Amino acid sequence: MVKRACDVMQLHAYIDKQQHSKDSVFFRDGVRRIDFVLSYVDDKDGERKQERRKVYEANLMNVGLELETEDKSESEDGKTYFVKIHAPWEVLATYADVLKIKVPFKVNDIPDNSEMPMNWMSTPFRLPEHIMHPEADYFTAPFNKSKSDFFLIDDKDTFFPPSTRNRIVYYILSRCSYFRDECGDKDKKGIKRLLNNSTYTAAFPLHDCRYWKKSRDANCESERYNLHKHWARFFCFFKEQPLNLIRKYYGEKIGIYFAWLGFYTEMLLFAAIVGTICFIYGVLTYDENQWSKEICSEEVGGNIVMCPLCDRKCGYWKLNSTCNSSWQSHLFDNVGTVFFAIFMGIWVTLFLEFWKRRQARLEYEWDLVDFEEEQQQLQLRPEYETKCTNRKLNRITQETEWVLNRTITDIMGKLLLCWATVTLWISLIIACIIGVIAYRLAVYAAFASIMKDNPTTNLQVVGPYITPQLATSVTASCINFVIIMILNLMYERVAVWITDMEIPKTHLEYENKLTVKMFLFQFVNYYSSCFYVAFFKGKFVGYPGNYVYMFGSKLRNEECDPGGCLIELTTQLVIVMTGKQVWGNIQEALVPWLMNWWGSRKARNHPESLYSRWEQDHDLQGFGQLGLFYEYLEMVIQFGFITLFVASFPLAPLMALINNIIEVRVDAWKLTTQFRRPVAAKAHSIGAWEEILNGMAVLSVVTNAFIVAFTSDMIPRLVYMYAYQPYGEMNMKGYINNSLSVFNITAIPFDNKPDDGESPSWFNSSITSCRYRDYRYPSGHDREYSHTMQFWHILAAKLAFIIIMEHVAFLVKFFVAWMIPDVPSDVRARVKRERYLVQEYLHNYEVEKLKIQLSQNLPGDCNCTPMIYPSIPKHEVLSGCL
């Protein structure tokens, strides 16, 4: 009791020392806003780190930033110091000028006529107006410090929103030196290097409040609370996203990602509906499946003896043993498959074209129309700037700028090393896929030997459906999925390393280079197994007595079931796609939550007034510069699954839709509750991902045409029905018997024959022939075991189908792309109107300013030249201040 009383007294004494709540985004004076926080731990042997921090913080103050340090005794762990940074008006105005940040100068008076007909129907899906449109619409122009009276500055403390403030401060932090003699060691600058060498442990802007309740401070916007309440909760899944509030709080780069993800999810709804209808068609025509009836019947399938599927360990088997897989295959391999493949070729074009229109509207609404030119010049990477040693005249600006001194040998050497590394890793993936194929070949024989007496029939529910083919396919797909995940983890670091080594000039160039490397790897990693099943399995098998073996080994190439390989492609697609989505959501949501829960376990017991805002955010996970990159990568890989192989699985868009509804809210939840506030960044588009999506859209037409032609049995069935049906009827009677060739058992070489005891008990010497899946002449024919004319007719029909489908799909694709303009006409008109009004207002402002100077009779002092856009000072602001 005495000890507890002492603890209580110490706690009260500690609280008495605090004059105000530490759960605040302001300095101790309650006036200056905290724009950024640095944290560090004072090591015993950290004299060099201490010197770096001292110089770095002195240089920050020389630039004009204001710093306030929280001693380690005030922190929860008693070890961590926190340096709070505030950017006063002079600093913000100077760097807003440098970065050409657009700010409002007049309320937008262009009428908005975008009211939708029957708008009342969308009421249940809407959010409150103050959430959807947190700011009024203004005309904007690049900020000019010397003409600050031109802009709508009501309050200098709130003129720049927190996202803009932290962007400016991070720009300074990234370029500030931590070495006394800056000219002596140009490489020693930037917060990123200080984080890498552990001088500081973290650098982050603050969230404005706790996510579950509003801030007590009336001057705090509590936008995080609004985002969590109206966006980050799962039960808001049917509501629209507050994109303007997301952009205001997190910046345009994150805003454009959620806009794209939301639009992609909306478009998936149409694909999911059509895909579900095609699947239902397969279910409704289930009983009309004539070829499956023949396979399952005792009269046809029960009397057809099939040749062994592997050497030595596989016995003869009856066709009706594949009855269940034949019925399952019909659910996906029917006429609806062809229709859906063509539909998806049109859908993907509509998706990309309508996204361009949506993106153009966002560019206008978020003041990003002229951003691309600014991006190249003003968002140079600090890592690039520190490596520059020469200056060169820019032909456009006629100003000298720092450039990297690179020789042809240096450039070629790095390119060779980088792409040799990428090629090596892609080769490693292919080697792993070959290993999985070898596993399938080897294990199939084992499963066939084990299951020859049907031991799985004793298992309830699933027993009758387990066949050697299914067991091999499922286990191989699971092993392949594990290999994919392991290779992903390993390659991510390699891709970042080789991209860093190239020293890209801008952030945009860095992300584009990394995107290409990562996507090439992921494309091969995720899709190679599906390509194998779709286009290689069962295509190069040979025939009894002349089988084809894998690379000259004793492993015979795999054959497809008599029902086709499509069901196996479906199995592969479902396991890899579903496994990736489930694992991705667990990794995104559960891992950060567990780490945050463990990291803040002690601080949760503290009173709210003592658990400071900077400590709360410090206990969260860092979002990282490449946080969005992995989100895009995940969605683009999913996009590949639902477009490249959708002909094999019409329910893929439905699965993607369900996943994305969850994904939007999981991403929102983790960003709002589990991660520190990211530094705001600008982006006018989704970048290189748009070109990748266009490339995959074109490739998807080709892959789906080949899947329908060569993986599905649709074309052979149609050729049989129209040309080879013996009774001239338009049905599929006799198709199974027609599609199987005959081989004389006595002609099977000894090495291909089953070992004693491997064949089932019903097999005896009276059976003289077996059947195999191909179109070849029987033994004794003049053209023994060569392809029949029907084989060539089917091949011609397949090639004709591919050519027709591709031309129709591409024709529709290019026609739709031509019909739908990339920029909506009303947006184009508003952009032109706004540019005209901006020029007019700026001209009037200059004229008025000139009149005032002339009226003062001081013509000699007039040095302002009328202009359309404010002039921007040179880029050397930071080094000049230092």
DABEL-V660427 format. One line per field, one symbol per residue. ss: DSSP state (H for helix, E for strand, L for the rest). psi: psi as a letter, one per 20 degrees, with the letter a starting at -180 (. if undefined). burial: # if it has 9 or more other ideal C-beta (glycine too) atoms within 8 Angstrom, else .. A space follows every 50 residues. Layout:
# DABEL-V660427
ss=???
psi=???
burial=???
This chain:
# DABEL-V660427
ss=LHHHHHHHHHHHHHHHHLLLLLLLLELLLLLLELLEEEEEELLLLLHHHH HHHHHHHHHHHHHLEEEEEELHHHLLLLLEEEEEEEELHHHHHHHHHHLL LEEEEEELLLLLLLLLLLHHHHHHHLLLHHHHLLLLLEEEEELLHHHHHH LLLLLHHHHLLHHHHHHHHHHHHLLLELLLLLLLLLLLELHHHHHHLLLL LEEEELLLLLLLLLLLLLLLLLHHHHHHHHLLLHHHLLLLLLHHHHHHHH LHHHHHHHHHHHHHHHHHHHHHHHHHHHHHHHHHLHHHLHHHHHHHLLLL LLLLEELLLLLLLLLLEEHHHHHHHHHHHHHHLLHHHHHHHHHHHHHHHH HHHHHHHHHHHHHHHLLLLLHHHHHHHHLELHHHHHHLLEEEELLLLLLE EEELLLLHHHHHHHHHHHHHHHHHHHHHHHHHHHHHHHHHHHHHHHHHHH HHHLHHHHLLLLHHHLLHHHHHHHHHHHHHHHHHHHHHHHHHHHHHHHHH HHLLLEHHHHHHHHHHHHHHHHHHHHHHHHHHHHHLLLLLLEELLEELEH HHLLLELLLLELLELHHHHHHHHHHHHHHHHHHHHHHHHHHHHHHHHHHL LLHHHLLLLLLLHHHHHHLLELLLLLHHHHHHHHHHHHHHHHHHLHHHLL LHHHHHHHHHHHHHHHHHHHHHHHELELLLLLLLLLLHHHHHHHHHHHHH HHHHHHHHHHHLLHHHHHHHHHHHLLLLLLLLLLHHHHHEEEEEHHHLLH HHLLLLLLLLLLLLLLLLEEEEELLELLLLLLLLLLELHHHHHHHHHHHH HHHHHHHHHHHHHHHHHHHLLLLLHHHHHHHHHHHHHHHHHHHHHHHHHH HHHHHLLLHHHLLLLLLLLLLLLLLLHHHHHL
psi=ggghggggghghhghhhoirpimqkqrhijgpqohqpqqqpnqhklgggg gggggghghghhhiqpqpppqhhirhijhpqpoppporgggggghhggjl ppqqiqpojpqokkpqqlhhhjghiqrqhighmiqrpqpqqppohilhih rmngohhjgprhhhghggghgghijpqkpgnhhhniimqqhghhhhjjgq hqpqrqqirqiiqqqhphiphkhgghgggigiqhijhiqrpmhhhgghgi rhghghghgggggggghhgghhgghhghghghghjgijnghhghgiqhhf hiiopqqqirqgipaqqqhiikgghgghhhhhnahhggghggghhgghgg ghghhhggghghgghjljgkhghhghhilqphhghhipiqqqpphgikqq qpqpoprhggghgggggghhgghghhhhghghghghghgggghgggghgh jhjliiiipqfigiiorhgggggghhggghgggggghghghghgggghgh himqgrhghghgghggggggghggghighhhghgihpihmhbrpilqpqo kjajopqqqqqhirihhhhggggggggggggghghghhggghggghghhj hghhiqqhiinqghhghhirqphqhjghghgggghhgghggighkhhini ighgghggghgggghgggghhhhiqqpqppqqpiajbihghghgghgghh ggghghghghgrjgghgggghhhjohjjqmajpjgghhiprpqphiipqh hiqqrpihqrhipriioiqrqqnrnqqrqiqhlpjrqrhhghggghhghg ggggggggghggghgghhhoqhpqhhggghgggggghggghhghghgghh gghhhjkmhhiojppprgqqqprrikgghhh.
burial=.............##..#...######....##########.......## .##.###.###.######.#.#..##...#########..########## #.######.................#....##.#...##.#####.##.# ##......##.##################..#.....########...## .##########...#....#.#######.####..##.#.########## ###############.###.##.######.##..##..####.####..# ##.#################.######.######.############### ##############.#.#..#..###############.....#...... #..#......#..##.##..##..##.###.##..##############. ##...#......#..################.###.##..##.###.##. ##################################..#...#.###.#.## ....###########################.####.##.###.##...# ..#..#..#############.....###.#################### #######.##########################.#####.###.##### #####################...#......##############..#.. .###...#.#..#...#.###########....##..#.#####..###. ##..##.###.##..##..#..##..##.##.##..###.###.###.## ..##.......#.......#......##...#
